Amino acid sequence: MEMNGHRRLVDKVAIITGAGRGIGQATALKFASEGARVVVCDVSPEWIEDTVERIHRMGGQAMGRTADVRKLPELRAMVGEVIDRWGRVDCLVNNAGIVMDAQLKNMTEDQFDSVIEINLKGVYNCTRAVVDTMLRQQSGVILNAASIVGIYGNFGQTNYAASKFGVIGMVKTWAKELGRRGIRANAVCPGFVETPIIKSVPERVIRALEERVPLGRLARPEEVANTFAFLASDEASYINGAVIEVSGGLTL
């Protein structure tokens, strides 16, 4: 990626959860290419190291931190380290999430609770950990990774759909609560994306998914990352409380 030309996030500090791979990694690389100082947050030290190394190789600035989004004290400690090093937090991308699919009649309590705890409570925890800093700054952007499943539901995803509906509700609430304090909150709803999760899906299923998309293909992680980068930038200064589908027209 080119590090020259007009860059939209110069000197902004962004914390990205689930930044070790997939959409999160693509978002971390994109933010770095736009000039942001990136906090790469994930549960796997190996994934974190990979992302941080890639950012450093392209001439960007990054620090890696392992943090469990279920544990607010860990997240507060991480934010404290970020403030000590870079003095501020301009953007939080709540991207960490898991999938544990089953039809309602087969879903276990653990499957439901685990997804809600990470995908919903985790987003609350991360945002709770940064909001005081953003309020002090009178500026900030909170971006939640939702999903088209969080608008339309999906077979076998009671827990996931509930969590993603939930993070959309949070964004709309935060947009109202925090807008006058200079803080914007928005949600991005990807459709089907080519990520490591897809690797286990049979080829015929992938083909069937592609046929449902008017653009005829799955999204690349970079296409979702580009949307996050735009929303984090001052170019999106009047976008607040929005829910933006990045689905290739899948839901039409």
C-alpha positions in Angstrom: 0.0 0.0 0.0 1.2 3.5 -0.8 2.0 5.7 2.2 2.0 8.9 0.2 -0.6 11.2 -1.3 -3.7 12.5 0.6 -4.2 10.4 3.7 -7.5 10.7 5.6 -6.5 9.5 9.1 -3.1 11.2 9.6 -2.2 11.1 13.3 -5.5 9.7 14.4 -5.3 6.9 17.0 -7.5 4.0 16.3 -8.2 0.9 18.5 -9.4 -2.1 16.4 -10.6 -5.2 18.1 -10.4 -8.6 16.3 -7.6 -7.0 14.3 -5.5 -10.2 14.0 -7.1 -11.5 10.8 -10.0 -11.2 8.4 -11.9 -7.9 8.3 -10.2 -6.6 11.4 -6.7 -7.1 9.9 -7.7 -5.5 6.6 -9.1 -2.6 8.6 -5.9 -2.2 10.6 -3.8 -2.2 7.4 -6.2 0.3 5.7 -6.2 2.7 8.7 -2.4 2.5 8.9 -2.1 3.3 5.2 -4.3 6.3 5.7 -1.9 7.6 8.4 -3.5 6.4 11.6 -1.6 5.0 14.6 -3.3 1.6 15.1 -3.8 -0.4 18.2 -4.1 -4.0 17.1 -6.2 -5.8 19.6 -7.0 -9.5 19.5 -6.9 -12.6 21.7 -4.1 -14.3 19.7 -0.5 -13.0 20.2 0.5 -14.6 16.9 -2.2 -12.9 14.9 -1.5 -9.6 16.5 2.2 -9.9 15.7 1.4 -10.7 12.1 -0.8 -7.6 11.7 1.7 -5.3 13.5 4.6 -6.6 11.4 2.6 -5.9 8.2 1.9 -2.4 9.3 5.5 -1.7 10.3 6.7 -3.1 6.9 4.5 -0.6 5.1 5.9 2.3 7.2 2.9 2.6 9.5 2.7 3.0 13.3 1.1 0.2 15.4 1.1 -1.3 18.8 -0.3 -4.7 19.6 -2.3 -5.7 22.7 -3.9 -8.9 23.7 -7.3 -8.2 25.4 -10.4 -10.2 26.1 -13.4 -8.1 25.2 -15.4 -9.9 27.9 -13.1 -8.3 30.6 -13.6 -4.6 31.2 -10.6 -4.2 33.5 -8.3 -5.5 30.7 -9.8 -3.1 28.3 -9.4 -0.1 30.6 -5.8 -1.1 31.2 -5.2 -1.2 27.4 -6.8 2.2 26.9 -4.6 3.5 29.6 -1.5 2.3 27.8 -2.7 3.8 24.6 -3.2 7.2 26.3 0.3 6.9 27.9 1.9 6.3 24.5 -0.2 8.4 22.1 -2.2 10.7 24.3 -5.7 10.1 22.8 -8.2 7.7 21.2 -9.9 9.1 18.0 -11.6 5.9 16.8 -12.8 2.6 18.2 -13.7 -0.2 15.7 -15.7 -2.9 17.5 -14.9 -5.7 15.2 -14.2 -8.7 17.4 -16.9 -11.4 17.1 -17.6 -15.1 17.0 -20.1 -17.4 15.3 -21.7 -20.5 17.0 -24.6 -21.4 14.7 -27.4 -23.8 15.4 -31.2 -23.8 14.8 -33.2 -22.6 17.8 -34.4 -26.1 18.7 -30.8 -27.3 18.9 -29.0 -24.3 20.3 -27.3 -24.8 23.6 -27.2 -22.3 26.4 -23.4 -22.0 26.0 -23.8 -21.3 22.3 -26.2 -18.5 23.0 -24.3 -17.0 26.0 -20.9 -17.1 24.4 -22.0 -15.2 21.3 -23.9 -12.6 23.3 -21.0 -12.2 25.7 -18.4 -11.5 23.0 -20.4 -9.9 20.2 -22.8 -7.7 22.3 -21.4 -7.3 25.9 -17.9 -7.1 24.4 -18.9 -4.1 22.2 -20.4 -2.5 25.3 -17.2 -3.1 27.3 -14.8 -1.8 24.7 -16.9 1.4 24.2 -17.3 1.9 27.9 -13.5 1.7 28.2 -12.9 4.5 25.7 -16.0 6.8 26.1 -14.6 8.9 29.0 -11.5 9.6 27.0 -13.5 10.7 24.0 -15.8 12.8 26.2 -12.7 14.6 27.6 -11.5 15.2 24.0 -14.9 16.3 22.8 -14.2 14.1 19.8 -14.2 10.5 18.7 -15.8 7.9 16.3 -17.3 4.6 17.4 -17.8 2.1 14.7 -19.6 -1.2 15.3 -19.2 -4.2 13.0 -22.8 -5.4 12.6 -24.1 -7.6 9.8 -26.9 -7.8 7.4 -28.0 -10.7 9.7 -28.5 -7.9 12.3 -31.2 -6.4 10.1 -32.8 -9.3 8.4 -32.0 -12.3 10.6 -30.7 -15.6 9.3 -31.5 -19.3 9.5 -29.5 -21.0 12.3 -28.2 -17.7 13.8 -30.6 -16.7 16.7 -27.6 -15.8 18.9 -25.6 -14.0 16.2 -28.6 -12.1 14.8 -29.6 -11.0 18.4 -26.0 -9.8 19.0 -25.8 -7.8 15.7 -29.3 -6.3 16.1 -28.0 -5.3 19.6 -24.9 -3.5 18.4 -27.0 -1.6 15.9 -29.3 -0.5 18.8 -26.2 0.6 20.7 -25.0 2.7 17.8 -28.3 4.5 17.4 -28.4 5.2 21.2 -24.8 6.4 21.3 -25.4 8.7 18.3 -28.2 10.4 20.3 -26.3 10.5 23.6 -22.9 11.5 22.4 -23.5 13.5 19.2 -23.6 16.8 21.0 -20.3 16.0 22.6 -18.5 15.7 19.3 -18.6 11.9 19.1 -20.1 10.0 16.2 -21.3 6.4 16.2 -22.1 4.3 13.1 -22.6 0.6 12.2 -21.4 -1.3 9.2 -23.3 -4.3 8.0 -21.3 -6.6 5.7 -22.8 -9.4 3.7 -20.8 -12.5 2.7 -17.1 -11.7 3.0 -14.0 -13.8 2.0 -12.4 -14.3 5.4 -10.7 -17.3 7.1 -14.2 -18.4 8.4 -15.3 -19.1 4.9 -12.4 -21.6 4.4 -14.5 -24.4 6.0 -17.5 -23.8 3.7 -18.0 -26.2 0.8 -17.3 -24.8 -2.7 -20.9 -25.4 -3.8 -22.3 -23.4 -0.9 -19.9 -20.5 -1.8 -21.2 -20.6 -5.4 -24.8 -20.6 -4.2 -24.0 -17.5 -2.0 -22.4 -15.7 -4.9 -25.4 -16.3 -7.0 -27.6 -14.5 -4.5 -25.5 -11.4 -4.7 -26.3 -9.0 -7.6 -22.6 -8.2 -8.0 -22.0 -12.0 -8.4 -19.2 -12.4 -5.8 -18.4 -12.2 -2.1 -16.9 -9.1 -0.6 -13.2 -8.7 -0.1 -12.2 -7.8 3.5 -10.6 -4.6 2.1 -14.0 -3.4 0.8 -15.4 -3.5 4.4 -12.2 -1.9 5.7 -12.6 1.0 3.2 -16.0 1.7 4.6 -14.7 1.8 8.2 -11.9 4.1 7.1 -14.3 6.5 5.4 -16.6 6.6 8.4 -13.6 7.2 10.7 -12.4 10.2 8.6 -13.5 13.8 8.7 -15.1 13.2 5.3 -17.9 11.5 7.2 -18.2 14.3 9.7 -22.1 14.5 9.4 -22.7 10.7 9.3 -24.0 9.7 12.8 -26.3 6.8 13.8 -26.1 5.3 10.3 -26.4 1.6 9.5 -24.5 1.0 6.2 -24.8 -2.2 4.3 -21.7 -3.4 2.4 -23.4 -6.4 0.9 -23.1 -6.1 -2.9 -26.9 -5.7 -3.0 -27.5 -9.1 -1.4 -30.6 -7.9 0.6 -32.4 -6.4 -2.4 
